[in-house]
Amino acid sequence: MSQQITKIKGRIKTVTSALKVTSAMKLVSTVKLNRYKNTMMANREFSKRIDDISTDILKWTKVKTQYSVEPKDINKKLFIVVSSTLGLCGSYNANIFKLIDSSISEEDELIVLGKKGLTHFKNNQEQLILNFSNYHSIKDEKIINQITNFVTGEFLKGKYKEIHLIYSHYHNSLIFTPKDHLILPLKEEKEVDELAFIPILEPNEKTLLNTIIPMYLKTTIYSKLLESEVCEQSARCNAMESATDNANEILEALNIEFNKARQAAITQEITEIVGAAEAL
């Protein structure tokens, strides 16, 4: 009986240690989630305005930009995959990998952000042209600039038919889904309302395109990475909350089991004492 009590005590100690870890990680993830979520909300209006302005310029301009021309006789695509570096974030990475595995072909190439993505594609080294395993958060502005400059330069060289960004789209703190966003080529909307007023493009169309498009691409990549960051922290927060609840349930069951075992041990000792006294 004493061995059973000792065993239960050991399990209680183990679960209590795990409970402290999951509670701490939940607290850290909650703080990060609130910070990145506020940043995402503040960035949405700016990103939307850049997107609207770029769409209007592409709609009304008569100048053909290289960013909207799909290279001929090229079928190879480039996928930028945003994964996490840290684990314990539920199905966040699994959903991303499921989408990219169903989208990529043998001739396509990859740019991977995060150690989890690098581990997943360890058998696809011939497709992996760039990896950013040291990518931790949206604060890594050098990486964002490097990605933007690389994809635009390679697309303008005519190396890729399309460039996609695989990221997690944030709906709310419980729902976030993997998305495939087409970065390049830019889609031109030529359907114009007959009653719409033609905007004044100053100083000229070419200068506007050369200025706004790089800004639009960088803003788009930054916004999607920021949204993925929010989804990752939200997924980790939910996972740690579930783990904490499970640990509390297990701890409660172990305490009941411990009390029963201790009560049984006490009853047995009393029975032995009474039996010994009667024998005397």
matplotlib code that plots the C-alpha trace (Angstrom):
import matplotlib.pyplot as plt

x = [0.0, 2.8, 4.3, 1.1, 0.9, 4.6, 3.8, 0.7, 2.8, 5.4, 2.7, 1.2, 4.6, 5.1, 1.7, 2.2, 5.5, 3.9, 1.0, 3.4, 5.1, 1.8, 0.4, 3.5, 3.5, -0.1, 0.5, 3.5, 1.5, -1.5, 0.7, 2.4, -1.0, -2.5, 0.6, 0.8, -3.0, -3.0, -0.2, -2.1, -5.3, -3.3, -1.6, -4.8, -6.0, -2.6, -2.4, -5.9, -5.2, -2.0, -3.9, -6.7, -4.3, -2.4, -5.6, -6.8, -3.5, -3.3, -7.0, -6.6, -3.0, -2.2, 1.4, 2.1, 4.1, 6.4, 5.0, 1.7, 3.1, 3.2, 6.4, 5.8, 6.9, 7.6, 5.6, 7.7, 6.2, 7.8, 6.1, 7.0, 6.0, 5.5, 5.9, 6.9, 10.3, 8.8, 6.5, 3.5, 1.1, -1.4, -2.3, -0.9, 2.1, 0.2, -2.5, 0.2, 2.0, -1.2, -1.9, 1.6, 1.9, -1.3, -0.2, 3.4, 4.7, 8.2, 9.4, 8.4, 10.7, 10.4, 11.4, 10.8, 10.5, 10.8, 12.6, 9.4, 9.0, 12.7, 12.2, 9.1, 11.0, 14.2, 13.7, 13.0, 16.5, 16.6, 13.4, 14.6, 16.4, 16.2, 15.5, 15.1, 15.3, 16.4, 13.1, 11.3, 8.9, 7.8, 10.4, 13.0, 12.7, 15.9, 14.4, 11.3, 13.3, 15.5, 12.4, 10.8, 13.9, 14.6, 11.1, 10.6, 14.1, 13.6, 10.1, 11.3, 14.0, 11.3, 12.3, 8.9, 5.4, 3.8, 5.0, 2.7, 2.7, 1.4, 0.3, -2.4, -5.4, -6.8, -10.5, -10.7, -8.8, -10.2, -10.4, -7.5, -7.1, -4.1, -4.3, -2.5, -2.0, -0.7, 1.9, 3.1, 2.0, -0.3, -3.8, -5.1, -8.7, -9.8, -13.5, -14.2, -17.5, -18.6, -19.8, -16.5, -14.2, -10.7, -8.2, -5.3, -2.0, 0.8, 3.7, 3.1, 1.9, 5.4, 6.7, 3.6, 3.9, 7.7, 7.0, 3.8, 4.3, 7.5, 5.7, 2.6, 4.6, 6.6, 3.4, 1.6, 4.3, 4.7, 0.9, 0.7, 3.6, 2.1, -1.2, 0.6, 2.4, -1.0, -2.3, 0.7, 0.4, -3.3, -2.8, -0.1, -2.3, -5.3, -3.0, -1.5, -5.0, -6.2, -3.1, -3.5, -7.2, -6.2, -3.4, -5.9, -8.3, -5.6, -4.3, -7.8, -8.2, -4.8, -5.6, -8.8, -6.9, -4.2, -6.8, -8.5, -5.1, -4.1, -7.5, -7.1, -3.6, -4.9, -7.8, -5.4, -3.0, -6.0, -7.2, -3.7, -3.4, -6.8, -6.1, -2.7, -4.4, -7.1, -4.4, -2.7]
y = [0.0, 2.4, 1.7, 2.8, 6.0, 6.8, 6.1, 8.4, 11.1, 10.9, 11.3, 14.3, 15.9, 15.3, 16.7, 19.7, 20.6, 20.2, 22.4, 25.2, 25.1, 25.1, 27.9, 30.0, 29.4, 30.3, 33.6, 34.4, 33.5, 35.6, 38.7, 38.2, 37.6, 40.8, 42.8, 41.4, 41.5, 45.2, 45.8, 43.8, 45.8, 49.1, 47.9, 46.8, 50.2, 51.2, 48.0, 48.4, 51.9, 50.8, 48.0, 50.3, 52.8, 50.1, 48.6, 52.0, 52.8, 49.5, 49.9, 53.3, 53.3, 52.6, 51.7, 48.0, 47.0, 44.0, 43.1, 42.1, 40.2, 36.4, 35.0, 32.8, 29.2, 29.1, 26.8, 26.9, 28.5, 29.8, 29.2, 31.2, 29.0, 30.6, 28.2, 28.5, 28.1, 27.0, 24.2, 23.6, 25.5, 22.8, 22.2, 25.5, 24.0, 20.8, 22.9, 24.9, 21.8, 20.1, 23.0, 23.4, 19.6, 19.6, 22.7, 22.2, 20.2, 18.7, 21.6, 24.3, 25.9, 26.9, 29.6, 28.4, 30.5, 28.8, 25.7, 23.5, 24.1, 23.3, 20.0, 19.2, 19.8, 18.0, 15.6, 18.4, 20.0, 20.3, 22.5, 24.6, 27.6, 29.8, 29.0, 31.3, 28.9, 31.8, 33.6, 34.2, 37.0, 39.9, 42.1, 40.6, 43.4, 42.5, 39.1, 40.8, 43.2, 40.3, 38.2, 41.2, 42.1, 38.5, 37.6, 40.8, 40.5, 36.8, 37.4, 40.3, 38.0, 35.8, 32.8, 32.1, 31.9, 32.8, 33.6, 32.4, 33.1, 30.3, 31.8, 31.5, 33.8, 35.1, 35.0, 35.1, 33.7, 30.2, 30.1, 30.6, 28.9, 28.4, 30.6, 30.6, 34.3, 35.1, 37.8, 38.0, 38.6, 41.4, 41.0, 44.0, 44.9, 46.5, 46.6, 50.2, 51.8, 54.1, 56.7, 56.7, 59.7, 59.2, 60.0, 62.4, 60.4, 62.7, 63.2, 60.4, 56.8, 55.2, 57.0, 56.1, 52.4, 52.2, 53.9, 52.2, 48.6, 47.9, 49.5, 47.4, 44.1, 44.8, 45.9, 42.7, 40.4, 42.2, 42.1, 38.3, 37.5, 39.6, 37.8, 34.4, 35.6, 36.4, 33.0, 31.2, 32.9, 32.3, 28.6, 28.3, 30.1, 27.7, 24.6, 25.7, 26.5, 23.0, 21.4, 23.4, 22.3, 18.6, 18.9, 20.2, 17.4, 14.8, 16.4, 16.4, 12.7, 11.9, 13.7, 11.7, 8.5, 9.5, 10.2, 6.8, 5.0, 6.8, 6.1, 2.4, 2.4, 3.9, 1.5, -1.4, -0.2, 0.1, -3.4, -4.8, -3.1, -4.2, -7.8, -7.8, -6.5, -9.2, -11.8, -10.8]
z = [0.0, 0.9, -2.6, -4.2, -2.2, -3.1, -6.8, -6.7, -5.0, -7.8, -10.4, -8.6, -8.5, -12.2, -13.2, -10.9, -12.6, -16.0, -14.9, -13.9, -17.3, -19.3, -17.1, -17.6, -21.4, -21.6, -19.8, -22.1, -25.3, -24.1, -23.6, -27.1, -28.7, -27.4, -28.5, -32.0, -32.4, -31.6, -34.1, -36.7, -36.2, -36.5, -39.6, -41.4, -42.3, -43.7, -45.6, -47.0, -48.2, -50.0, -51.6, -52.7, -54.2, -56.0, -57.4, -58.6, -60.3, -62.1, -63.1, -64.7, -66.0, -69.6, -68.9, -68.8, -65.8, -65.6, -62.2, -63.9, -66.9, -66.5, -68.0, -71.1, -71.4, -67.6, -65.4, -62.3, -59.2, -56.0, -52.6, -49.5, -46.5, -43.1, -40.2, -36.6, -35.0, -31.6, -31.0, -28.7, -31.0, -31.8, -35.4, -36.6, -38.6, -39.6, -41.4, -43.3, -44.3, -45.5, -47.8, -49.3, -49.8, -51.9, -53.9, -54.7, -57.7, -58.3, -60.4, -58.0, -55.4, -51.8, -49.4, -45.8, -42.7, -39.3, -38.0, -38.1, -41.9, -42.4, -40.6, -42.6, -45.9, -45.0, -47.8, -50.4, -50.3, -54.1, -54.0, -51.0, -52.4, -49.2, -45.6, -42.7, -39.8, -37.6, -38.2, -34.9, -35.2, -37.4, -35.7, -38.1, -40.6, -42.5, -43.4, -44.7, -46.8, -48.1, -49.0, -50.8, -52.8, -53.7, -55.0, -57.0, -58.5, -59.5, -60.9, -63.0, -64.4, -65.6, -63.5, -62.0, -63.4, -60.1, -56.5, -53.7, -49.9, -47.7, -44.4, -41.7, -42.0, -38.7, -38.2, -34.4, -31.4, -32.1, -35.8, -38.2, -41.6, -44.0, -47.1, -50.4, -51.4, -54.9, -54.6, -58.2, -60.9, -59.9, -61.1, -63.1, -62.8, -66.1, -65.5, -65.0, -64.0, -66.9, -64.3, -62.4, -62.6, -64.1, -61.3, -61.9, -61.8, -60.8, -61.6, -64.2, -64.5, -64.7, -61.7, -59.6, -60.6, -59.8, -56.4, -55.2, -56.3, -54.3, -51.3, -51.9, -52.1, -48.9, -47.1, -48.3, -47.2, -43.8, -43.2, -44.0, -41.8, -39.0, -39.4, -39.2, -36.0, -34.4, -35.5, -34.0, -30.7, -30.6, -31.4, -28.7, -26.2, -27.0, -26.8, -23.4, -22.1, -23.0, -21.6, -18.3, -18.1, -18.7, -16.1, -13.5, -14.2, -13.9, -10.7, -9.2, -10.1, -8.6, -5.4, -5.0, -5.7, -3.2, -0.5, -1.1, -1.0, 2.2, 3.8, 2.9, 4.4, 7.6, 7.8, 7.2, 10.0, 12.4, 11.5, 12.1, 15.5, 16.6, 15.4, 17.3, 20.5, 20.3, 19.8, 23.0]

ax = plt.figure().add_subplot(projection="3d")
ax.plot(x, y, z, "-o")
ax.set_aspect("equal")
plt.show()
